[in-house]
Amino acid sequence: MEQAHRVAEIGVDEVALGFVALLEESQCDGCRKCLRSCNYGALIWVSADRMILIDPWACTGCGACVTACARQALSLQARG
């Protein structure tokens, strides 16, 4: 939940330009809630690994997936 507050504090323009989603694989349980939250097609389900893959070119850094993840497996990282 702390990450969601961080997204709100930064503001949409800065998030969209300066951040990308990052997955902590050991925290992900494969629930796929993040997939449904992404409006940009930046999250791809890899069924063989039961894990998501993040397309950094499609990710806008909006933080919707971070908010959707109850296990805090996703975070935002500065691009660069």
C-alpha positions in Angstrom: 0.0 0.0 0.0 2.9 2.3 0.6 3.9 2.2 -3.0 0.4 3.3 -4.1 0.7 6.3 -1.9 4.1 7.1 -3.5 2.4 7.0 -6.9 -0.2 9.5 -5.7 2.4 11.8 -4.3 4.6 11.9 -7.4 1.8 12.8 -9.8 0.7 11.3 -13.1 3.0 13.2 -15.5 6.2 12.4 -13.6 5.2 8.8 -13.2 4.4 8.3 -16.8 7.7 9.8 -17.9 10.1 8.6 -15.4 9.1 5.1 -14.1 8.6 1.5 -15.1 7.1 -1.5 -13.3 9.5 -4.0 -11.8 8.6 -7.5 -10.6 10.1 -9.2 -7.6 9.6 -12.8 -8.8 9.9 -14.4 -5.4 6.9 -12.4 -4.2 4.6 -13.2 -7.1 2.1 -16.0 -6.6 0.7 -16.0 -10.1 -2.7 -14.6 -9.3 -2.7 -12.4 -12.4 -4.7 -9.5 -10.8 -2.0 -7.2 -12.2 -2.8 -8.3 -15.8 -6.4 -7.1 -15.5 -5.2 -3.8 -14.1 -2.9 -2.8 -16.9 -4.6 -0.8 -19.6 -1.5 -0.7 -21.8 -0.7 -4.3 -22.5 2.6 -4.0 -20.7 2.2 -7.2 -18.7 2.4 -10.6 -20.4 1.5 -13.9 -18.8 4.2 -16.6 -19.3 2.2 -19.8 -18.5 5.3 -22.1 -18.6 6.8 -20.1 -15.7 3.5 -19.1 -14.1 4.9 -15.5 -14.0 4.4 -12.2 -15.6 6.8 -10.5 -17.9 6.9 -6.7 -18.1 7.3 -5.0 -21.5 9.3 -1.8 -20.6 8.4 -0.2 -23.9 4.7 -0.6 -23.3 4.8 0.2 -19.6 3.8 3.8 -18.8 4.8 3.7 -15.2 1.2 4.5 -14.1 1.4 2.2 -11.1 -2.0 0.5 -11.6 -0.3 -3.0 -11.4 1.5 -2.0 -8.2 -1.8 -1.0 -6.6 -3.5 -4.2 -7.8 -0.8 -6.6 -6.4 -1.7 -7.7 -2.9 1.6 -9.4 -2.4 3.6 -6.3 -3.2 5.5 -8.2 -5.9 5.4 -5.1 -8.2 7.0 -1.8 -7.7 8.0 1.2 -9.7 11.6 1.9 -10.6 13.1 5.0 -12.2 13.8 4.5 -15.9 17.4 4.8 -16.9 
